[in-house]
Amino acid sequence: MVKKKEDEIPEWVTDEIQNAKFKKPEELKKQGYILEFYYEDNKLDAQLYDAVEDGRHIVTMDVAKDIKMDDLLKGEVYEFVFDQHKAPLSKKVSEFLEKEKEIDMKAIYQFNLKSLELLDVGSSGESAADDSEED
């Protein structure tokens, strides 16, 4: 039996990930809703209807200081305006993660929430047709 620690990631991989160089951010606008708040870290998890570049629908965003998280509501539909920062990983690191850890990761992403707007979705006040009026 091999005495290799399977959970351990080599130092050269962690060094590259921790020192990743982010490119110029891309501003995105996407609709979705808030799943969770992380007040101590000034972050939130958002479920987006349209996936970000790497295919995820759930992302953790750093919240701008001028946004008061106490004023935000979980489960309500918002339009999020955020910067997507991308730091590509080397082919060597990507191949290691895929082969050794079964993680398909070609880049590291960071999301910075700049603004958001609560959308008035489906509040027209109409109710479903009454099916109880059968003759």
Secondary structure, DSSP 8 states (H G I E B T S, - for coil): -----TT---HHHHHHHHT------EEEEEEEEEEEEEGGGTEEEEEESS--TTS-SEEEEEE-TTS-GGG--BTSEEEEEEEEEEEE--HHHHHHHHHHH----SEEEEEEEEEEEE---S-S------TT---
